[in-house]
Amino acid sequence: MPRLARDDQRLPSLDGLRAVSISLVICSHFAYAHPELSFGIIDRISDGYLGVRIFFVISGFLITTLLIEERKQYGFVSLKNFYLRRALRLFPVQYVFVVFVYVLTVLTPARLPLCSFVTALTFTKNYACGEWIDGHFWSLAVEEQFYLVWPVAFLVLRDRGAMVFATALILVAPASRVLEYVLGYRQYDWLTSNADALMVGGLLALFAAKNRGNLEEAMGWHPAAMRTVAMLLMYAPFLLGQHLVLGKFTVTFGPSLQAICAGYLIASLAFHPYGLAFKFLNSRVVAFVGVISYSLYVWQMPFLALPRNYGGVAEWFLKFPTDLGLVVIAALASYCVLERPLAALRRKLRVHRADWRMETPTLQPRLNVSG
């Protein structure tokens, strides 16, 4: 399994896949903000939900890999340090954004209900009060809720039990999406409705930890053709959904198919690091877009909006290409001022063996397990 001795060490191609994911999301929102410039094409080929789904699979894979590596290296996992690292990763950028949004409501005619700020600050946006400027935080809420559940299950259930738990959540997800559909939500934002994407990544990491040789051999079988097939299958539910074909499939199992295909691509590119796709995804420019993808995701919506969102005035910062330029500038500033300095602090929170004495003694028999 690719080793992650420190938080800043990156698995091959994951940043490139993040770049593809954020591109799908931004293109989808750009088509909404500028229908006159999309010519009815961008929105037909860019699936923002697919981009988010790829993010989820990457997150499940990466978080589980980090948990496995920490346990293998130190003999245990510190949940305290895990949650501190996640808080430093997510909270500062999002909370600064919330302050920025509040300033916008003071300086412009834009108005938001109080519950919008509450759900943004508490990572519950996937259940209520998603507005035009912060509705995209539903996915960050799903991720945060995933972080609360999965590490505990990973430690308590051990590897085999964790695999059973992950499989159960994958099976629950289609039923959860059906329930959302019946209730009329039809956004599929609940944690359970997205658990299949997160758990496909988690299962891949658990399998890779025990079967790296078999995985490398499997990923070497016609990789170019299989990667092409995976990408085509990922788009199939989106294209079918646009034409209202096989709706029962696209609502229930379509997202699961996309998650499985994304998992295959992660495995193929991480365990068979060859080919044109690998070179493209690991090129400096593409990889850097992936590095700043979190800030790009957070800061896009104030600029990819409609004039009516700001009271009907055609603000200059909503016009193309100024809007896209400001998205990039805001993301770079967020990355340089917040993300990069805090990454160094997160590295200091990596567990050392001496920290074991600080853990709760009653947990020692359960957490002190081999990799």
Secondary structure, DSSP 8 states (H G I E B T S, - for coil): ----SSTT---TTHHHHHHHHHHHHHHHHHHHH-HHHHTTTHHHH--HHHHHHHHHHHHHHHHHHHHHHHHHHHSS--HHHHHHHHHHHHHHHHHHHHHHHHHHHHHSS----HHHHHHHHTT-TTTS---TTTGGGHHHHHHHHHHHHHHHHHHHHHHHHHHHHHHHHHHHHHHHHHHHHHHT--S--STGGGHHHHHHHHHHHHHHHH-HHHHHHHHTSSHHHHHHHHHHHHHHHHHHHHTT-SHHHHHHTHHHHHHHHHHHHHHHHHHS--SHHHHHHTSHHHHHHHHTHHHHHHHSTTTS--GGGGTS---GGGSTTHHHHHHHHHHHHHIIIIIHHHHHHHHHTS--GGGGGGS-GGGHHHH----
